């Protein structure tokens, strides 16, 4: 059974895609959880500002999620292009 160079490259790209998504999802997960926790604290301290805090939290989570989406794009490029 011979393993060609193309098969090694394909296996390395699959491994790289998995690592990319694994590491790339840690940051947004921690950031979004931290933002949601702080927003809950803010609402509990000042319930009148719940709407403003919720909107601000969602904008911050969208910005945080963009890094996860970038890692997804890189992983898909590694799987389907390489």
C-alpha positions in Angstrom: 0.0 0.0 0.0 1.6 3.2 -1.2 0.6 6.6 0.1 1.1 9.4 -2.4 2.0 13.0 -1.7 -1.5 14.2 -2.6 -3.0 11.9 0.0 -0.7 13.3 2.7 -1.6 16.9 1.7 -5.3 16.1 1.9 -4.9 14.4 5.3 -2.9 17.4 6.5 -5.6 19.8 5.3 -8.3 17.9 7.1 -6.2 17.9 10.3 -5.5 21.6 9.9 -9.2 22.4 9.3 -10.1 20.5 12.5 -7.4 22.4 14.5 -8.5 25.7 13.0 -12.1 25.2 14.1 -11.1 23.9 17.5 -8.9 26.8 18.4 -10.9 29.3 16.4 -14.1 28.6 18.4 -12.5 28.9 21.8 -12.2 32.7 21.7 -15.7 33.6 20.6 -17.2 31.1 23.1 -15.3 32.6 26.0 -16.0 36.2 24.8 -19.7 35.7 24.3 -20.1 33.9 27.6 -18.3 36.7 29.4 -20.4 39.4 27.7 -23.7 37.6 28.5 -22.6 37.2 32.2 -21.7 40.9 32.5 -25.0 41.9 30.8 -26.9 39.8 33.3 -25.1 41.5 36.1 -25.9 44.9 34.6 -29.6 44.1 34.3 -29.7 42.8 37.9 -28.2 46.0 39.1 -30.2 48.4 36.9 -33.3 46.7 35.5 -34.5 50.0 33.8 -31.6 49.7 31.3 -32.3 46.1 30.3 -33.1 47.1 26.7 -29.9 49.1 26.2 -27.8 46.5 27.8 -29.3 43.7 25.7 -28.7 45.6 22.5 -25.1 46.5 23.4 -24.4 42.9 24.5 -25.8 41.5 21.2 -23.6 43.9 19.1 -20.6 42.9 21.2 -21.4 39.2 20.7 -21.7 39.7 16.9 -18.3 41.3 16.7 -16.9 38.5 18.8 -18.5 35.8 16.6 -16.8 37.2 13.5 -13.5 35.6 14.5 -15.2 32.2 14.7 -16.7 32.8 11.2 -13.2 33.7 9.9 -11.9 30.4 11.2 -14.8 28.6 9.6 -14.0 30.1 6.3 -10.3 29.1 6.6 -11.3 25.6 7.6 -13.7 25.3 4.6 -10.9 26.5 2.3 -8.6 23.9 3.7 -11.1 21.1 3.1 -12.4 22.0 -0.3 -9.7 24.0 -2.0 -6.4 22.3 -0.9 
